[in-house]
Each structure stands twice: as C-alpha cells, then as structure tokens.
Amino acid sequence: MAESLDEAVKLLILLSHRAAVLDDTRLNGRLDALVNSYLAGFGTNREQLAKAFSEKAPATTASERIRGRIERGDA
C-alpha cells in the first residue's frame, strides 16, 4: 500500500504543477477523480493522503488548495 500512496502523491504533485493552467472546475474534477480512485482502491483515509502529499509537495498556493480539498472531503 505504501507504493500506491507514493504513486498517488506523485500524481497529485504533477497536478499541482498544472494548477496554474487549469480553471477551478477542471482542477477540482481531476483532483476528485484521483483522490476518489485512490481512496476506493486502497481504503486509506484522507488525512493520511493529505499528510503524505504535504510532506513531498513544494509549498505553493496550488499545493495548499489541493491539500485542503483532500482534507475537507470535497474530493
């Protein structure tokens, strides 16, 4: 499961780099799909995913938005 968590975090980091060229609707749609797929497939919790993302992602406005959305459960 740790490998799956790392893969999900890598995808979230890539998404955070693309956030500047995506409007909120497109960003949120992609984020929601990624997070929901990960949670459904591996049963981990949002806090664990958000923490792993925060530990590896560069601190940017986009990464903070993504982390917040994961934690709130909007995804």
N, CA and C atoms as a LAMMPS dump frame, in Angstrom:
ITEM: TIMESTEP
0
ITEM: NUMBER OF ATOMS
225
ITEM: BOX BOUNDS ff ff ff
-5.0000000000000000e+02 5.0000000000000000e+02
-5.0000000000000000e+02 5.0000000000000000e+02
-5.0000000000000000e+02 5.0000000000000000e+02
ITEM: ATOMS id mol type element x y z
1 1 1 N 0.83 -1.193 0
2 1 2 C 0 0 0
3 1 3 C 0.87 1.251 0
4 2 1 N 2.052 1.188 0.592
5 2 2 C 2.931 2.36 0.614
6 2 3 C 3.307 2.778 -0.798
7 3 1 N 3.511 1.8 -1.674
8 3 2 C 3.835 2.111 -3.058
9 3 3 C 2.672 2.831 -3.739
10 4 1 N 1.465 2.409 -3.462
11 4 2 C 0.281 3.056 -4.035
12 4 3 C 0.135 4.479 -3.513
13 5 1 N 0.436 4.684 -2.237
14 5 2 C 0.382 6.02 -1.664
15 5 3 C 1.404 6.913 -2.341
16 6 1 N 2.611 6.406 -2.555
17 6 2 C 3.646 7.187 -3.235
18 6 3 C 3.227 7.549 -4.654
19 7 1 N 2.618 6.606 -5.351
20 7 2 C 2.165 6.879 -6.719
21 7 3 C 1.068 7.943 -6.735
22 8 1 N 0.149 7.858 -5.792
23 8 2 C -0.914 8.859 -5.713
24 8 3 C -0.337 10.231 -5.415
25 9 1 N 0.632 10.296 -4.521
26 9 2 C 1.271 11.567 -4.177
27 9 3 C 1.994 12.145 -5.393
28 10 1 N 2.691 11.307 -6.145
29 10 2 C 3.376 11.769 -7.356
30 10 3 C 2.379 12.378 -8.338
31 11 1 N 1.242 11.727 -8.515
32 11 2 C 0.222 12.258 -9.416
33 11 3 C -0.355 13.575 -8.897
34 12 1 N -0.547 13.664 -7.601
35 12 2 C -1.047 14.916 -7.018
36 12 3 C -0.036 16.046 -7.19
37 13 1 N 1.246 15.745 -7.072
38 13 2 C 2.275 16.764 -7.275
39 13 3 C 2.271 17.228 -8.73
40 14 1 N 2.158 16.296 -9.66
41 14 2 C 2.063 16.677 -11.071
42 14 3 C 0.842 17.559 -11.309
43 15 1 N -0.253 17.218 -10.689
44 15 2 C -1.458 18.022 -10.826
45 15 3 C -1.258 19.411 -10.244
46 16 1 N -0.543 19.518 -9.145
47 16 2 C -0.307 20.842 -8.552
48 16 3 C 0.528 21.717 -9.476
49 17 1 N 1.43 21.112 -10.24
50 17 2 C 2.229 21.874 -11.204
51 17 3 C 1.38 22.377 -12.37
52 18 1 N 0.306 21.67 -12.666
53 18 2 C -0.587 22.055 -13.765
54 18 3 C -1.694 22.993 -13.313
55 19 1 N -1.802 23.223 -12.031
56 19 2 C -2.909 24.013 -11.486
57 19 3 C -2.99 25.411 -12.076
58 20 1 N -1.861 26 -12.418
59 20 2 C -1.865 27.361 -12.952
60 20 3 C -2.571 27.461 -14.299
61 21 1 N -2.599 26.384 -15.057
62 21 2 C -3.236 26.425 -16.376
63 21 3 C -4.628 25.803 -16.379
64 22 1 N -5.093 25.349 -15.238
65 22 2 C -6.429 24.756 -15.133
66 22 3 C -7.342 25.677 -14.342
67 23 1 N -8.567 25.849 -14.828
68 23 2 C -9.519 26.603 -14.02
69 23 3 C -9.973 25.713 -12.857
70 24 1 N -10.665 26.304 -11.9
71 24 2 C -11.065 25.552 -10.695
72 24 3 C -11.88 24.311 -11.023
73 25 1 N -12.778 24.416 -11.979
74 25 2 C -13.632 23.279 -12.319
75 25 3 C -12.8 22.117 -12.848
76 26 1 N -11.887 22.392 -13.741
77 26 2 C -11.053 21.327 -14.311
78 26 3 C -10.079 20.775 -13.272
79 27 1 N -9.49 21.643 -12.477
80 27 2 C -8.574 21.185 -11.43
81 27 3 C -9.314 20.299 -10.434
82 28 1 N -10.447 20.779 -9.957
83 28 2 C -11.208 20.015 -8.969
84 28 3 C -11.699 18.69 -9.531
85 29 1 N -12.11 18.681 -10.786
86 29 2 C -12.565 17.435 -11.403
87 29 3 C -11.466 16.393 -11.454
88 30 1 N -10.279 16.81 -11.851
89 30 2 C -9.149 15.884 -11.913
90 30 3 C -8.717 15.443 -10.52
91 31 1 N -8.706 16.382 -9.597
92 31 2 C -8.332 16.063 -8.221
93 31 3 C -9.324 15.081 -7.608
94 32 1 N -10.609 15.367 -7.783
95 32 2 C -11.641 14.494 -7.23
96 32 3 C -11.517 13.074 -7.776
97 33 1 N -11.302 12.954 -9.079
98 33 2 C -11.189 11.634 -9.697
99 33 3 C -9.989 10.874 -9.135
100 34 1 N -8.873 11.538 -8.999
101 34 2 C -7.663 10.896 -8.484
102 34 3 C -7.83 10.465 -7.029
103 35 1 N -8.295 11.37 -6.206
104 35 2 C -8.442 11.068 -4.774
105 35 3 C -9.494 9.985 -4.555
106 36 1 N -10.627 10.101 -5.214
107 36 2 C -11.683 9.101 -5.029
108 36 3 C -11.234 7.718 -5.48
109 37 1 N -10.499 7.656 -6.594
110 37 2 C -9.995 6.365 -7.072
111 37 3 C -9.022 5.763 -6.082
112 38 1 N -8.129 6.584 -5.572
113 38 2 C -7.156 6.085 -4.602
114 38 3 C -7.861 5.592 -3.337
115 39 1 N -8.763 6.386 -2.805
116 39 2 C -9.447 6.011 -1.562
117 39 3 C -10.282 4.751 -1.751
118 40 1 N -10.944 4.632 -2.888
119 40 2 C -11.774 3.45 -3.145
120 40 3 C -10.923 2.197 -3.312
121 41 1 N -9.773 2.346 -3.95
122 41 2 C -8.947 1.185 -4.234
123 41 3 C -8.103 0.714 -3.074
124 42 1 N -7.726 1.641 -2.192
125 42 2 C -6.774 1.269 -1.153
126 42 3 C -7.267 1.526 0.261
127 43 1 N -8.414 2.146 0.418
128 43 2 C -9.044 2.265 1.709
129 43 3 C -8.313 3.089 2.752
130 44 1 N -7.345 3.867 2.344
131 44 2 C -6.674 4.725 3.307
132 44 3 C -7.566 5.932 3.594
133 45 1 N -7.18 6.736 4.54
134 45 2 C -8.011 7.887 4.865
135 45 3 C -7.456 9.179 4.258
136 46 1 N -8.294 10.178 4.21
137 46 2 C -7.925 11.469 3.614
138 46 3 C -6.763 12.135 4.336
139 47 1 N -6.757 12.029 5.658
140 47 2 C -5.705 12.678 6.429
141 47 3 C -4.332 12.113 6.075
142 48 1 N -4.268 10.805 5.917
143 48 2 C -3.006 10.154 5.57
144 48 3 C -2.537 10.589 4.178
145 49 1 N -3.452 10.647 3.232
146 49 2 C -3.111 11.079 1.881
147 49 3 C -2.691 12.545 1.871
148 50 1 N -3.425 13.394 2.565
149 50 2 C -3.086 14.821 2.627
150 50 3 C -1.733 15.036 3.287
151 51 1 N -1.443 14.295 4.342
152 51 2 C -0.162 14.43 5.038
153 51 3 C 0.993 14.003 4.137
154 52 1 N 0.835 12.878 3.461
155 52 2 C 1.892 12.4 2.562
156 52 3 C 2.123 13.397 1.43
157 53 1 N 1.051 13.97 0.909
158 53 2 C 1.176 14.976 -0.146
159 53 3 C 1.905 16.207 0.378
160 54 1 N 1.528 16.687 1.542
161 54 2 C 2.15 17.882 2.119
162 54 3 C 3.638 17.688 2.396
163 55 1 N 4.019 16.492 2.771
164 55 2 C 5.423 16.212 3.068
165 55 3 C 6.308 16.23 1.826
166 56 1 N 5.725 15.918 0.663
167 56 2 C 6.534 15.799 -0.545
168 56 3 C 6.327 16.917 -1.555
169 57 1 N 5.201 17.59 -1.509
170 57 2 C 4.91 18.632 -2.497
171 57 3 C 5.588 19.945 -2.113
172 58 1 N 6.058 20.686 -3.11
173 58 2 C 6.584 22.023 -2.814
174 58 3 C 5.464 22.894 -2.231
175 59 1 N 5.811 23.749 -1.307
176 59 2 C 4.812 24.623 -0.681
177 59 3 C 4.457 25.749 -1.649
178 60 1 N 3.289 25.628 -2.248
179 60 2 C 2.778 26.644 -3.169
180 60 3 C 1.303 26.867 -2.861
181 61 1 N 0.763 27.896 -3.452
182 61 2 C -0.677 28.152 -3.302
183 61 3 C -1.48 26.972 -3.826
184 62 1 N -1.071 26.443 -4.968
185 62 2 C -1.791 25.313 -5.561
186 62 3 C -1.731 24.082 -4.662
187 63 1 N -0.567 23.795 -4.105
188 63 2 C -0.465 22.605 -3.252
189 63 3 C -1.289 22.767 -1.973
190 64 1 N -1.375 23.974 -1.469
191 64 2 C -2.217 24.221 -0.294
192 64 3 C -3.699 24.021 -0.628
193 65 1 N -4.118 24.474 -1.799
194 65 2 C -5.508 24.265 -2.236
195 65 3 C -5.81 22.784 -2.367
196 66 1 N -4.89 22.049 -2.953
197 66 2 C -5.09 20.613 -3.147
198 66 3 C -5.145 19.896 -1.799
199 67 1 N -4.207 20.2 -0.921
200 67 2 C -4.212 19.57 0.404
201 67 3 C -5.513 19.855 1.14
202 68 1 N -5.951 21.094 1.097
203 68 2 C -7.201 21.469 1.76
204 68 3 C -8.397 20.73 1.206
205 69 1 N -8.437 20.577 -0.099
206 69 2 C -9.559 19.868 -0.714
207 69 3 C -9.539 18.388 -0.329
208 70 1 N -8.376 17.79 -0.27
209 70 2 C -8.286 16.39 0.159
210 70 3 C -8.782 16.256 1.591
211 71 1 N -8.331 17.13 2.475
212 71 2 C -8.715 17.036 3.892
213 71 3 C -10.194 17.295 4.122
214 72 1 N -10.755 18.249 3.407
215 72 2 C -12.169 18.586 3.605
216 72 3 C -13.12 17.523 3.127
217 73 1 N -12.654 16.688 2.216
218 73 2 C -13.536 15.678 1.678
219 73 3 C -14.342 16.159 0.513
220 74 1 N -13.968 17.299 -0.087
221 74 2 C -14.648 17.771 -1.278
222 74 3 C -14.329 16.879 -2.454
223 75 1 N -13.197 16.175 -2.34
224 75 2 C -12.784 15.321 -3.454
225 75 3 C -13.5 13.993 -3.372
